[in-house]
Amino acid sequence: LSWSEALLLGVFPPIGLEINDGEGHPSSSHQTLKGTSKWATSLENLLEDPEGVKRFREFLKKEFSEENVLFWLACEEFKKTQGKKQMQEKAKEIYMTFLSSKASSQVNVEGQSRLSETILETPHPFMFQKLQDQIFNLMKYDSYSRFLKSDIFLNQKKSEEQEENSPEAQTAAKRASRIYNT
């Protein structure tokens, strides 16, 4: 995110976010984001962090929409599946769990009424991509912004800040800066 993009969007990047100069070089901040700071930059970053996924699931469970992230994760795992037989088994599992009219954790996706078990006959890694994208966008533009304002997120962030400001963390940071700045 550049400063001009941030201004256009009416947002300012979190402290520590890498800002590039006009030539694509990082500007003064070389800090790497982690934890809640990284989660707050994008849903993608949140979903790449196991702890972030855990906290997001906890939040979605309270909102009665945990099936969305579970479906998204199942699709990500499905893309890594090798072998036609394993792919057929996993595709059927995803279909029966999330997409079938009798699914135990049914997700609400466009065109679902036309979806039938016939798609399971010829599985391929990206067969659920369109549906996965719909669910991702639903989470991104709906649940994610509420998550960032939730007690679950804010308490995690507060806990991280307290850890960073603890005397032990500051001592370790001073030792590290002496090591790297000599």
C-alpha positions, 0 to 999 in steps of 0.5 A: 500500500502506497501513501497515495493509495492510503490517502485515496482510500482514506486509511493510513497503513498500520505502523510498521507496514512496509511503505515503498518509495517511488522506486519500489524500495522500502522506506524507513520502516524495516519492521516485519509485521506479525500477529494481530498487526499482520492480520489487520492488513488483509484477510489473506494474511489472517488466513495464512496464520494458524493462530489467526485462523483459530481466532477468526473461527472463534469469532465466526462460531459466535456469528453462526458462520464458521462453516464459511472459513471451514469450507475455504480451508477445505478447498485450500487443502483439496487443491493439494490433493494428489491422485484421482481416487483421493481427489474424488473422496475429498471432493465428495466430502466437501460436497456432502459437508458444505454444498449438498442440500443435506449438508451438515455445515451448508455454505450459502453460495450462488448457483447452489441449487444447480449443484449436483453430485455429478460434478464429483465424477471428474474432480480437478484441483480447482473445481470448487474455486468459483464457490471458494471465491464467493465465500472468501469475498463474503468473509472479506467484505462482511465478517472480516471487518467485524472481526477486526472490531471484535473483543476476540481480536482486540483482546488478542492485540492487547495481549500482544502489546502487553507482551511487547512492553514487558521488561523481558521483551524490552531486554531481549530487544535491546540485546538483539539490537546490540547484536545486529547493530555492531 
